[in-house]
């Protein structure tokens, strides 16, 4: 089972399973690094990889002076590769079993905006220009639904049901489709964008079905989205870094602060594991505790 050939096959499987291009690229870098390590060890067949081989590789990664999550990004693809080989009966024993990506209790959680900061950011787009209305709709949608960046960029015009205030996420991470509610504010600006702005942009590319378009009529790109959000952050005077994922974290955190059940938030965000959602409780534990004490029916006087 040639290392290079098998890794190429696995990358193709990731694409077939609907993984985002960014995820495939990240996994590819991690697996290419692992391939070079095996080559240096004189291992050209994945059946020759032992648990000790992987422990040694893990030790090498953990010694690097990089962030914990960066270490995880190098180890995670290796674990997933061997899980894939086990699932497809290419191996009987998983040598990666027991290998830990990183100590997740020490992972840093990305920035989250306060309610005041979020409201300030949402008010920055200039609604007298077309791009301002589009960007307002984009940011309201990100904050309301907590969808991922790639899920937003892959939305088609038919995915938004403004009548029932629902958004269909058909190209979700790992091909796990879901439906999320659209709040009144997000629906309002999305409706304005669809009726007044998108038709103008689509004149240059009438066959395009992506929901959010650039002024040239092409689908909005990740780079353009990040650049726009950064510009609005500067206008709002927010010192924290802000990305599309900041809207996702802020959405979850603010819902938790209002006492919303974590299982609902799990479904909204499309998390497979409740543990992933519970990470958000670490962002503002005091606020969550206060909400719990204020709203839980069994808290004594």
C-alpha positions, 0 to 999 in steps of 0.5 A: 500500500504505497504511501504516496498513492494511498494519500492521493486516493484519500484526498480524492475521497475527501473531495467526493465526500464534499469536504471544503477546498480549504479543508482538503488543502489543510489535510493535504499539507498535513499528509504531505508532511507525514509522507516526507517523514515516512520517506526519511524513515525508509517507510514506503508502505503504510502497512509498515507504519506501527504505533511507535512510528506514529508516537515518534512522529507525534513527539516530533510535532509536539516539540515544534514551537508552534501553536497547539492548534497548528500541531493538531492540524499536522496530526489530525489528517494522519489520524483520519487517514488511518481511520479511513483505511480501517473503515475500508478494510485496507488495514485490520489494526489502526496504529493511530489509535490512542494518538492525541492531536493536542491537549484540547483543554489548553486550546485557545478559543478565537475572538468573540464580540460582545453584543455591543460590538456586534451591533456596532459592526452590523451598523457599519455598511453604507446602505446607500451603495449596492455593496453596502446592502449586500454586505449588510445582508451577508453579516446579518446572515452570518450572525443570525444563523452561525453558518460557516464561511464556506457554507455561506459562499456556497449558498444558491439563490434557491436556498433562501426561503424568505416566506418561511424564514428558513435557510437550507444549508445543502453544501455543509461540512461533511455533506450534513445538510440542515435547515436553519431559521432566518430572523426578521432582520436577516430576512429583511436585508436578504430580501432587499439584496435579492430584489434590488442588488443581486439582479443588477450584479447578475446582468454580467453573469445571468446564469450564475446561481450563487446567492452572493455575487461580486460587482462583476457578477461572479460568486463572492470569494473568501478573500473578498469576504474577509477583506470586507469584514476587516474594513468594517471592523476598522470603521467600527473601531473594534480592536479584536480580530474579526473573521466570518467565524467570529460571527459564528462564535458570537452567535453561539455565545450570545444564544448561550448568554440568553439561556438557550439549550446547548443542544439547540445550538448544536443543531443550529451550528451543525456540530456532530458532537455536543462537546464541540458546541460546549467549547463555546461555554468557555468564552464567557463562563460568568455570563453563562452562569448568571443566565443559568442562575436567573432562568433555571426553574430549580435555583433556590432563592 
